[in-house]
Amino acid sequence: MATEIRRLIFSHSETTSAIRTYGTTLGMKFPDGRVIRARYAGNAEYEFHTLKQFKAPIQGDYNVRETPKAITLTFFDEKTFEQKFINLTADFISAALIEYCIQNKIMMPKNAEKNLDLTEFNVCLDINLENLTENASGPLRLED
């Protein structure tokens, strides 16, 4: 079975837009400014997180791998030069990014497994799709 791997890399401005838009639908408020940094938080931040039990329907519909981690986002307000921090679950951010992709018509297969990852400068959504090959379950047909 061949596995297709794709990585969507979101800029901090795209991440800010995705989180604000998705959070608004849930009645959440975020600090002013834009996201300038995202990093994994410790286990305690996740264990006591209020969003830990929240599972968005989009997570199941789009095959999002559950990640038991919290992520600390740093918001920078250019008007006041203040930095403010907020902790969110990785699952919340994944759902926000998928909604962002849907709204901006970025194609992604629903059945592919999606996993959130952070790099030094970006938030990423990894997409893994296992493709059937001839040896896995017989030859592929046009209908497949």
Stockholm file with secondary structure:
# STOCKHOLM 1.0

chainA/1-144         MATEIRRLIFSHSETTSAIRTYGTTLGMKFPDGRVIRARYAGNAEYEFHTLKQFKAPIQGDYNVRETPKAITLTFFDEKTFEQKFINLTADFISAALIEYCIQNKIMMPKNAEKNLDLTEFNVCLDINLENLTENASGPLRLED
#=GR chainA/1-144 SS CEEEEEEEEECHHHHHHHHHHHHHHTTCCCCSSEEEEEEECCHHHHHTCTTTTCCCHHHHHTTBCCCCCEEEEEEEETTTTEEEEEEEEHHHHHHHHHHHHHHTTCCCCTTSEEEEEECSSCEEEEEEEEECCHHHHSCCCTTC
#=GC SS_cons         CEEEEEEEEECHHHHHHHHHHHHHHTTCCCCSSEEEEEEECCHHHHHTCTTTTCCCHHHHHTTBCCCCCEEEEEEEETTTTEEEEEEEEHHHHHHHHHHHHHHTTCCCCTTSEEEEEECSSCEEEEEEEEECCHHHHSCCCTTC
//
